[in-house]
Amino acid sequence: MTLSDTHGVPPALLEFQSTLQPPTGGSAVEVLGSFDTYSNADPPPVAAVRAGVPLRAEGGWRLGADITVPLGDGPFPAVVYLHGGGWVMGSPWTHRRLAAELAARGLLVMSVDYRRAPKHRFPGAVDDAAFALRWAQDHIGEYGGDPERLLVGGDSAGANLAAALLAASVPGAADVRAALLFYGVFDYHRALPTLSGLLGGDDAASQLYLDPAGFDALRGDPRLSPEAHVRGFPPTWVTVGERDPLRPESEALAARLAVASVPHELHVAAGAPHGYLQLPTHPAHDEGLSAVAAFLRRLGLLPADPETT
């Protein structure tokens, strides 16, 4: 397999994102870390990145966020963004280009550095995300964001956390104007076999996110598996790659949203694997980001595109 065959995506990275299984003898952290310069190179220009904005200290963790500010005049619609990484890895730094890409389309991005397993198991990440949402409502205006146009979003495990905030009706969730859910996990126990290469295993004892003692009791908990609790969600944009092993998760969520009469759109990116919005040379990357912006323009959360008016 050559770079031309993979649209310029490094073949080893494409293989991992198409299977979510690390190579024999390797780890997901090593794979993703080795391709950081590809995934995060040459971000689009933004007005500013406020790195490490402190939110609180809790449970031995200093909760912070990187705030990426768009060019132009605010206030801007703001998204509380939860990065992916299987609840065990990743950070705002690993998603810095994606934050800039969203900012280039007019969103102020508050990328949250939430607690991660196995040192900090569930519900630490959910609690951090909930606090970040409340903080944003009170403070995002100080950074150029519009608290009246607040969104939640995330990718993979981060999409799970974003949906969990809405499903669990945490304080402030009712005021969220839209959700952006990128190739997420919406029923933890159902998805665990697919995620076993990231999470250490697929049973109670080997998986790293939940305390094994509570593994079975948490089945269906809205903070963990939000799919069954979507009534009351705001307008929601769901995307997943055609070749993503987690594609059934997004499709199942979209079906639940339809039954609950929640305004939503499901975007299946042609030929794309998991994590395609961090594969900048893949054709689905620009198409997907353009679709996000178009969705938000239709909701009136971004200004109309002058080229289409």
C-alpha positions as CSV (number, residue, x, y, z in Angstrom):
1,M,0.0,0.0,0.0
2,T,1.4,3.4,-1.1
3,L,0.7,6.9,0.0
4,S,-1.1,7.5,-3.3
5,D,-3.4,4.5,-2.5
6,T,-4.3,6.0,0.9
7,H,-4.8,9.6,-0.2
8,G,-1.5,10.5,1.5
9,V,-2.5,9.0,4.9
10,P,0.4,7.0,6.3
11,P,-0.5,3.4,5.7
12,A,0.2,2.2,9.3
13,L,-2.0,5.0,10.6
14,L,-4.8,4.2,8.1
15,E,-4.6,0.5,9.1
16,F,-4.9,1.3,12.8
17,Q,-7.9,3.7,12.2
18,S,-9.6,1.1,10.0
19,T,-9.3,-1.6,12.7
20,L,-8.7,0.1,16.0
21,Q,-6.3,-2.7,16.8
22,P,-2.7,-1.8,17.5
23,P,0.1,-3.7,15.7
24,T,1.5,-6.8,17.4
25,G,3.8,-5.7,20.2
26,G,2.8,-2.0,19.9
27,S,0.2,0.2,21.5
28,A,-2.3,2.8,20.3
29,V,-0.4,5.5,22.1
30,E,2.7,4.6,20.1
31,V,0.9,4.5,16.8
32,L,-0.9,7.8,17.2
33,G,2.1,9.5,18.8
34,S,4.4,8.5,15.9
35,F,2.0,10.2,13.4
36,D,1.4,13.4,15.4
37,T,3.3,15.5,12.9
38,Y,1.0,14.2,10.1
39,S,-2.2,14.7,12.0
40,N,-1.4,18.1,13.5
41,A,0.8,19.7,10.9
42,D,0.0,23.1,9.3
43,P,-3.2,24.0,11.1
44,P,-5.2,26.9,9.6
45,P,-4.7,30.3,11.1
46,V,-6.6,31.3,14.2
47,A,-6.6,34.5,16.3
48,A,-5.3,32.9,19.5
49,V,-4.8,29.7,21.4
50,R,-5.2,30.1,25.2
51,A,-3.5,27.0,26.4
52,G,-4.1,25.5,29.8
53,V,-6.8,27.8,31.1
54,P,-7.4,26.5,34.6
55,L,-11.0,25.4,35.5
56,R,-10.6,23.6,38.9
57,A,-8.6,21.1,40.9
58,E,-10.5,17.9,41.7
59,G,-9.5,14.3,42.7
60,G,-5.8,15.1,42.3
61,W,-6.3,16.5,38.7
62,R,-6.0,20.1,37.6
63,L,-8.8,20.4,35.1
64,G,-7.9,22.8,32.3
65,A,-8.8,23.6,28.8
66,D,-7.2,25.0,25.6
67,I,-9.4,27.7,24.1
68,T,-8.9,28.3,20.3
69,V,-10.3,31.7,19.1
70,P,-11.3,32.2,15.5
71,L,-10.1,35.1,13.4
72,G,-12.6,38.0,13.1
73,D,-15.0,39.8,15.4
74,G,-16.8,37.9,18.1
75,P,-18.7,36.9,20.0
76,F,-18.5,33.5,18.4
77,P,-20.6,30.4,18.9
78,A,-18.6,28.2,21.3
79,V,-18.2,24.4,21.6
80,V,-17.2,22.6,24.7
81,Y,-15.1,19.9,23.0
82,L,-14.2,16.5,24.4
83,H,-11.2,14.9,22.7
84,G,-11.1,11.2,21.8
85,G,-8.7,8.5,22.9
86,G,-10.7,5.7,24.4
87,W,-11.0,7.4,27.7
88,V,-7.3,6.5,28.4
89,M,-5.3,8.7,26.1
90,G,-5.3,11.9,24.1
91,S,-5.5,15.5,25.2
92,P,-6.2,18.9,23.8
93,W,-2.7,18.8,22.4
94,T,-3.3,15.7,20.3
95,H,-6.4,17.4,18.8
96,R,-4.9,20.9,18.3
97,R,-5.3,20.9,14.5
98,L,-8.9,19.7,14.7
99,A,-9.6,22.6,17.1
100,A,-8.1,25.0,14.7
101,E,-10.1,23.6,11.8
102,L,-13.3,24.1,13.8
103,A,-12.2,27.6,14.7
104,A,-11.4,28.3,11.0
105,R,-15.1,27.6,10.4
106,G,-16.2,30.1,13.0
107,L,-16.4,28.2,16.3
108,L,-14.6,29.2,19.4
109,V,-13.3,25.8,20.7
110,M,-12.9,25.0,24.4
111,S,-11.0,21.7,24.3
112,V,-11.2,20.1,27.8
113,D,-8.3,18.2,29.4
114,Y,-10.5,15.8,31.4
115,R,-9.3,13.0,33.7
116,R,-8.4,9.7,32.0
117,A,-8.4,6.1,33.0
118,P,-7.1,3.8,34.3
119,K,-5.8,6.2,37.0
120,H,-9.1,8.1,37.0
121,R,-11.9,5.8,36.1
122,F,-15.6,6.5,35.3
123,P,-17.2,8.9,36.2
124,G,-14.3,11.2,36.6
125,A,-14.2,12.2,32.9
126,V,-18.0,12.8,32.9
127,D,-17.8,14.9,36.0
128,D,-15.0,17.0,34.5
129,A,-17.0,17.5,31.2
130,A,-20.1,18.5,33.2
131,F,-18.0,21.1,35.2
132,A,-16.5,22.4,32.0
133,L,-20.0,23.0,30.5
134,R,-21.0,25.0,33.6
135,W,-17.8,26.9,33.5
136,A,-18.3,27.8,29.9
137,Q,-21.7,29.2,30.5
138,D,-20.3,31.5,33.2
139,H,-16.9,32.4,31.6
140,I,-16.7,31.7,27.9
141,G,-17.7,35.3,27.1
142,E,-14.4,36.4,28.7
143,Y,-12.6,34.7,25.8
144,G,-14.8,35.9,22.9
145,G,-17.5,33.1,23.0
146,D,-21.2,33.6,23.1
147,P,-22.8,31.8,26.0
148,E,-26.2,32.0,24.2
149,R,-24.8,29.9,21.4
150,L,-23.1,27.1,23.3
151,L,-22.6,23.7,21.8
152,V,-21.1,20.4,23.0
153,G,-19.0,18.1,20.8
154,G,-16.4,15.5,20.7
155,D,-14.9,12.6,18.8
156,S,-14.9,8.9,19.6
157,A,-14.7,8.6,23.4
158,G,-15.2,12.4,23.6
159,A,-18.4,12.1,21.6
160,N,-19.5,9.6,24.2
161,L,-18.8,12.2,26.9
162,A,-20.6,15.0,25.0
163,A,-23.7,12.8,24.5
164,A,-23.5,11.7,28.1
165,L,-23.9,15.3,29.3
166,L,-27.1,15.6,27.4
167,A,-28.4,12.2,28.2
168,A,-27.8,12.7,31.9
169,S,-29.3,16.2,31.8
170,V,-26.4,17.7,33.7
171,P,-26.8,21.3,34.8
172,G,-26.7,23.5,31.8
173,A,-27.5,20.8,29.3
174,A,-30.9,22.1,28.6
175,D,-29.3,25.4,27.3
176,V,-27.0,23.6,24.7
177,R,-28.0,24.7,21.2
178,A,-26.5,21.8,19.2
179,A,-24.4,18.7,19.5
180,L,-21.5,17.7,17.2
181,L,-20.8,13.9,17.6
182,F,-17.9,12.6,15.6
183,Y,-17.7,8.8,15.3
184,G,-18.6,8.2,18.9
185,V,-19.4,5.3,21.3
186,F,-23.0,5.4,22.5
187,D,-23.4,2.1,24.2
188,Y,-20.2,1.2,26.1
189,H,-20.9,-2.5,26.7
190,R,-22.0,-3.1,23.2
191,A,-19.0,-1.4,21.7
192,L,-16.4,-2.9,24.1
193,P,-15.4,-5.8,21.9
194,T,-14.5,-3.4,19.1
195,L,-12.6,-1.2,21.6
196,S,-10.7,-4.0,23.3
197,G,-7.4,-3.1,21.6
198,L,-7.6,0.4,23.2
199,L,-9.1,-0.5,26.5
200,G,-7.0,-3.5,27.6
201,G,-9.7,-6.1,27.0
202,D,-13.4,-6.7,26.5
203,D,-14.6,-8.0,29.9
204,A,-15.1,-6.5,33.3
205,A,-11.7,-7.4,34.7
206,S,-9.6,-6.3,31.7
207,Q,-11.2,-3.1,30.4
208,L,-9.7,0.0,31.9
209,Y,-12.5,2.6,32.0
210,L,-15.0,1.2,34.5
211,D,-14.3,-0.1,38.0
212,P,-14.8,-3.9,37.5
213,A,-17.0,-4.0,40.6
214,G,-19.6,-1.7,39.0
215,F,-19.2,-3.0,35.4
216,D,-22.6,-4.8,35.2
217,A,-24.5,-2.4,37.3
218,L,-23.6,0.5,34.9
219,R,-25.2,-1.1,31.9
220,G,-27.6,1.4,30.3
221,D,-26.4,4.3,32.6
222,P,-27.0,7.5,30.6
223,R,-23.5,8.8,31.6
224,L,-22.0,5.8,30.0
225,S,-24.4,4.6,27.3
226,P,-26.4,7.7,26.2
227,E,-28.1,6.1,23.2
228,A,-31.2,5.1,25.1
229,H,-31.7,8.6,26.6
230,V,-31.8,11.0,23.7
231,R,-35.2,12.5,24.2
232,G,-34.5,16.2,24.8
233,F,-31.3,16.3,22.8
234,P,-30.7,19.5,20.9
235,P,-30.3,19.4,17.1
236,T,-27.5,16.9,16.6
237,W,-24.9,16.3,13.9
238,V,-23.6,12.7,13.8
239,T,-20.8,11.7,11.5
240,V,-18.9,8.4,11.0
241,G,-16.6,7.0,8.4
242,E,-17.9,4.4,6.0
243,R,-15.0,2.1,7.0
244,D,-15.0,2.8,10.7
245,P,-15.4,-0.3,12.9
246,L,-17.6,1.8,15.2
247,R,-19.9,2.8,12.4
248,P,-22.8,0.8,13.9
249,E,-22.7,3.0,17.0
250,S,-23.4,6.2,15.1
251,E,-26.1,4.6,13.0
252,A,-27.8,3.2,16.1
253,L,-27.7,6.6,17.7
254,A,-29.2,8.3,14.6
255,A,-32.0,5.7,14.6
256,R,-32.8,6.6,18.3
257,L,-32.8,10.3,17.5
258,A,-35.2,9.7,14.7
259,V,-37.6,7.7,16.9
260,A,-37.4,10.5,19.5
261,S,-38.1,13.2,16.8
262,V,-34.8,15.0,17.6
263,P,-33.7,17.1,14.6
264,H,-30.5,15.5,13.5
265,E,-28.3,14.6,10.5
266,L,-26.2,11.5,9.9
267,H,-23.2,12.0,7.7
268,V,-21.4,8.8,6.6
269,A,-18.1,9.8,5.1
270,A,-17.3,7.9,2.0
271,G,-14.3,5.6,2.2
272,A,-13.2,7.0,5.5
273,P,-12.0,5.2,8.6
274,H,-12.3,6.1,12.3
275,G,-10.8,9.5,13.2
276,Y,-11.1,10.8,9.7
277,L,-11.3,14.5,10.8
278,Q,-7.7,14.1,12.0
279,L,-6.5,12.8,8.6
280,P,-6.0,16.1,6.8
281,T,-5.1,14.6,3.4
282,H,-8.1,12.3,3.2
283,P,-10.8,13.7,1.0
284,A,-13.4,13.1,3.7
285,H,-11.6,15.5,6.0
286,D,-12.5,18.7,4.3
287,E,-15.9,17.4,3.2
288,G,-16.8,16.5,6.7
289,L,-15.7,19.9,8.2
290,S,-17.6,21.7,5.5
291,A,-20.7,19.6,6.3
292,V,-20.4,20.6,10.0
293,A,-20.3,24.3,9.1
294,A,-23.3,23.9,6.8
295,F,-25.3,22.2,9.5
296,L,-24.6,25.0,11.9
297,R,-25.5,27.6,9.3
298,R,-28.8,25.9,8.8
299,L,-29.5,26.2,12.5
300,G,-28.5,29.9,12.5
301,L,-25.6,29.3,14.8
302,L,-23.1,30.4,12.1
303,P,-23.5,33.3,9.7
304,A,-24.8,32.4,6.2
305,D,-22.1,31.6,3.7
306,P,-21.9,34.7,1.4
307,E,-21.1,32.5,-1.5
308,T,-24.5,30.8,-1.3
309,T,-26.6,33.8,-0.5
